[in-house]
Amino acid sequence: MGMTSALYVGSVAHRRLRPKSHRLRYRIFALLLDLDELPTLDRKLRVFSLGRFNLFGFNPQDHLFARSGDLRGEVEAVLLDAGLEAKGGAIRLLTMPRILGYGFNPLSIFFCYRVDGALQAILYEVHNTFGQRHCYLFPVGTEGRVLRHACAKQFYVSPFMAMDMAYSFRIKPPDEDYAISISVADEDGDMLFATQRLSREALDDRALIRVFLSHPLLTLKVIAGIHYEALLIWLKGVGLHVRPPPPGRAITVVANKNREKESLSCQI
């Protein structure tokens, strides 16, 4: 049986509507990593290493709570605390790897499956450029191939966006392709649309070298691009919002509409 882990290549785009219009579009790639396959990837791939320096690398402590490095155990603890099935199902992470030792991911996504193979939850992990992170967990029902969910904003990301806003997600989990769109709205309506569209490729050394050459130093360009686009927005006259303290809880668990109506929060 072939591995689930794969390379995904495509683009990300943002369209800001208010108070000044602004657009951006960049080519990107990401890895879909089945957490159980990480040791195999470490052995088989020459240009990818687990927890060590290489052309491409993955460090489990870059994600969630940076504790022991047992990423599966940490995700299972989140699922268990939220009342979901926690043992035995696949956990797959869509994220950008470290490149030459450097990594920054504005958004990484864990797809959490039950033992029977059904998707039971999506865990969004958001990092800002101030060294902070926060997660949103959405239990999944029987919505179909394209999932929709929404929640109130809990975590400061952009200095040009207020906290009193709401997110709406539309996501197609990765198979031969992957897509997500996120709208950000306040009481006056939509303010920003973000989209990401990627296509699956085999994950091997040749493919990794190819994307390194076609997307050189991607993770460094991501952080540079964030600051460059911020400068352009600021030059357009968009004001800054003061950064509040991070949420007191590391995870926001947003109740499935078929289970409960209210939102919950848990501390892991």
N, C-alpha and C positions, 0 to 999 in steps of 0.2 A: 504494500500500500504506500502511495506517495505521501509526502509531508503536506500538512495544511499550511505551514508558514510560506509566505510568498512576498514578492516585491510588487508594489503598486506605484504606478507612474502617472502623473497628470498635472493638474493645476489647481490653484486656489485663487479666488477672486472676492473682493469686497466692493460694495456699492453703498456709499453714505449719501443719504438724502437731505439731511438737515444738521445744523443750520446752514452749512455750506456743502455743496455736492463734492464728492471725491470718489475716485475709482482707483483700484489697483488690481493687478493680475500677475501672478508669478507661477513659473513651472516648479513643481516639487516632486518628490518621491517619498514613500514611506514603506516600512516593513510591517507586515502582519505576522506577528510572532506568537505561535502557540507556546504557552509557557512550558508545557511538558516536552517540547522539542528543542528547547534552548541548549541542553547539553549535546544533542546530536548535531545541531548547527555549529556549535563550537568545535566539534571534532572534524566535521566534514568540510567546512569552508576555510580556505586559507586567508581570506581577507576580512573575515568577521570573527570576533572573539567575544566571549562572555566574561565580563569583569576584568579584561586586560586591554592594553593599548594595541590598536591595530588600525588599518585603514578605516574599517567600520567596527563599531563596538556597541555592546549593550551592557549597561550596569543596572541591575534591578533596584539599587538604592536611589536611582534617579526618579523613581516613581513611588507614589503613595507616601509612606511615612518614614522612608529612609532608615529603617531599623536593621533587622538582621540580614536583609537581602532575600528573604523568603517571600517573593512576590506572590506566589500562589497562596501561601498561608494568609497573607494580608488581605488579598481579595476575598478569600473564603470567610475571613473574619467579618468583612463588610457585609457579605451576603447573609451570613448567619445572624448578625445583629439586625438586619432588615427583615428577618423571618423568611428567607429564601433558602433553597437547597444549596448546601455549601460544599459538599464533598463529591468528587469523582467526575464532574462534568468538565468539559474543555473550557479553558480561559484563553482568549486570544486578544492580543494587544496590537492596535494599529498606532504606530509611532514612528518618528524619525530616529534613526540610530545616531550614536555619536560618530563623528567623522574626525579622524586624526585626534581623538581624545576629547573633542568638544561637542556638546550637545545642548540644544534648547528646544523645547516643544511647547508652543502655546496651548496646544490641545492634543492629548492622547486619549484613546478610547479603548476600554476593555469590553469585549463581547463575552458574556458569561452564559454558559450553556448548562442545561440539566444533563443528567446521566443518559437520558433517552435521546439526546442530541438537539432538543428544542432550545431556542434562545430564551432565557428567562430574565435577563437584565442587561442594561447598558450602563457602564460607569464612565462618565466623562471626567477626565482629570485636566484641570486648567492651571497653567502657570502664568504668572505675570512677570514683568521684567524687574520686579523689586525683590525677587527671590522667594515669593510666596506661592502657595498652591492651594487649591480647593477642589473637591469632587462633588459631582451630582450623580446620584444613582436613580435610575428609572427602571422599575420592574416592567417586564414586557408581558402582554397578554397574547391574544390571538389576532393581532392587527393585520397580519399579512406581510408581504415582502418589504413594503415601505412602511416605516414606523413613524408615528407623530407623537410628540409630547411637548410639554411646556412647563415653565417654572418661573418664579420670581428670581431676579438677579440677586445673588448673595455675596459676590466676590468682586473686588475692584480689579479691573483689567486695564482699560484704557483711561488715561487722564482726561480724555475728551468726552467721556460718557458718564452720566450721573448714575448713582446707585439705584434710584427709584425707577427701575425698568424691568422688563420681562423678556424672557427668551422663548422662542418657538422653534422646535427642531423638526426636521423632516429628514430621515436617514434610511438609506438602503444598505443593510449590512454587507460586508464584502463577500463576493463570490467571484465571478468573472470580471465584475467591475464593482465600484463602490461610489456612493454619492451621499453628500450631506449638504443641507441648506439650513442656515440659522438666521432667523430674523430677530432683531432687537427693537423693542418698541417702548414708548412711554405713553403717558395719558393722551398725547396728541396723535398717536399712531406710530407707524413704522419709521425708524430712524436709520437702520443699517441692515443690509443683507450680506451674508457671507456664504460662499459656496465652495465646495471641494469635490472634484470629480477625478477619479483614479481608475486605471485599468490594471488588471492582474498580469504579472509575468512570473516566470519561474525564478526561484531564488537560488542562484548559484554564483560562483566566483566571476564568471564571465559577465553576467548581468550586473553585478555590483560594480565591477570595474567600468563597465559602460556608463552607468549612471553617475559614477564619480567623475568621469570625463565630461559628460554632458551637463551635469549639475555640480560643478566644482565647489567644494566647501559649502554645501547647502546650509548646514546648521548655522555657520557663521553668517551667511547671507541673510538668513531668517532674522537674526537679531539686528543686523545692520539695516535690513529693510524695514523693520518695525520702527526704528528710530528715524530713518529717512522719511517714511510716510508721515510720522508724527510731526516732523519739522514742516512738511508741506501743509498739513492741516493747520498747524499753528500759524503759519504765514498767511493762511486764508482768513485768519481772524477768529478762529474757534477758540473759545475760552477753556481754561483748565478747571478740573474739579479736584478738590482736596482729597487726598487718599485717606480713607478711614482705617481704623484697625482691622485686621483680618477677622473673619467670623470666628466665634469661640468654638465652633465645632468643625472638625475636619471634613465631614461628609454631610451633604444635604440629601436626604432620601425623599424623593418625590413619589407620593403614593400613586399607584396605578388606579385609574378611575374606576376599574371594576372591583377594586378591593376597598379603598377608602377615599373619602373626598378631600381630607385635609393633607397638608404636607407635614412631614416629620423630619426631625434631625437627629443624628446620632453621633456620639463621640467614640472614635476607635482608638 
